[in-house]
């Protein structure tokens, strides 16, 4: 029997730097000589143990995306983007297949509403000893209005979002097409920051292993969460889903 909740260490959390809110705070990921417990690396991409493991009964790791603090996932060159997603997915699956955890979560925070605390671009891979994130997953979370589709990969906007309003999904049906998945994820992140809404400066990426062996990534623009979802867990669906899909097609895929 798995647990339904993670336990958070509030005392340890108080010691964490917050370079998103306090931009004059020194960045712990820029001083690479001071990083310890490096688990894997590929060029400027590093996987390290989290220095502030605030979630109990977990293994928390940080995937440092680049050695440039002011860079951003939405504007990476394609070569680096592809290397990053391949590195991250492979490390996530390796941890998942180790048998040491009930489940392993892989996600990214960007911006002040995303829940992150460090400005330097990074993702997190966390092994959960007693919690299975898949208990909270449903197939219809990834159903949506198609934006783009190529062999092995589908990009859509959710018609039944988990939280509400707009969520983008990228579904990988063929692992050999992982680079195309990365391209679609970047399009969703770039659109969110630059075209979606003038006040949107935050998003999350969440990766999932689906029952059919496929991989999904959900890209979620972040605002203040609606009270209807906070209080009653009732998501709302926008009536502009088709319009947003059409806008992305026009900006990124029109020939």
C-alpha positions, 0 to 999 in steps of 0.5 A: 500500500502506497502513501498519498502524501509526501512529508516536507521538512520546513526547517531545512527549507528555510536554509534554501537560497531563493534567487528567483525572488532575491536576485542578488543571492549568489547562485549555487549552480554557477560555482561548479567547483563547489558542487559535490555528489555529481551523479552524471554529467554531459558537457555543461549538463550535470545531475547532482544530489539536491543539497536541500532534500526537503522531501522525506523518504525520497532521493532528490536530484537536480539536473543543472541544464547549462553553465549559463545562469541567464539562459532559458529552456525556451531559447536553447539551441536545438543541439543543446535542447536535444542533448538535455532532454535525452540526458534527462529522460534517460536518467529518469528512466534509469532511476525508475527502472532501478527498482529502488523507488515506488515511482520517480518524478521528473519536472521543471519549474520556471518563474515565480509562480512555478514553485521554484526557488533557484533562477539558474535553469534546472530540472529535478528528478526525485525518487519517491520511496512510498508514493506512486504519482501514477495513482493520480494520473488518468488517460484523459489528462493527455487527450487534447486538440491536436496542434501538430503531429509527426511520426511517433510524436503528438502535440496537443492542448488539453481538452480535460486539463488536470488543473484547468484552462490551458495545458499542453501535452507532448506524447512520445509514441516512439522513443527514437523520436525523442528529439522531436518531442524536445522540439514540441516541448520547447515550442510550448514553453516559448509560446507560454512565455512570449505569446500566450498572455502578457502576464504569464512569466512562469510554467512547469514541465511534468514528465509521465510514464504511461501504461502503454509504455509511452512517455508524456510531457505536460507543459503548464502555464502558471498563474495564481491557482483558481480557488475552485480548483484549490477548494474543490479540485474541479478544473475549468476548461477554456472555450479558447482551446481551438483558438490557442491551437490555431495560434501556435500552428500559425506562429510555429508551424505555418509554411 
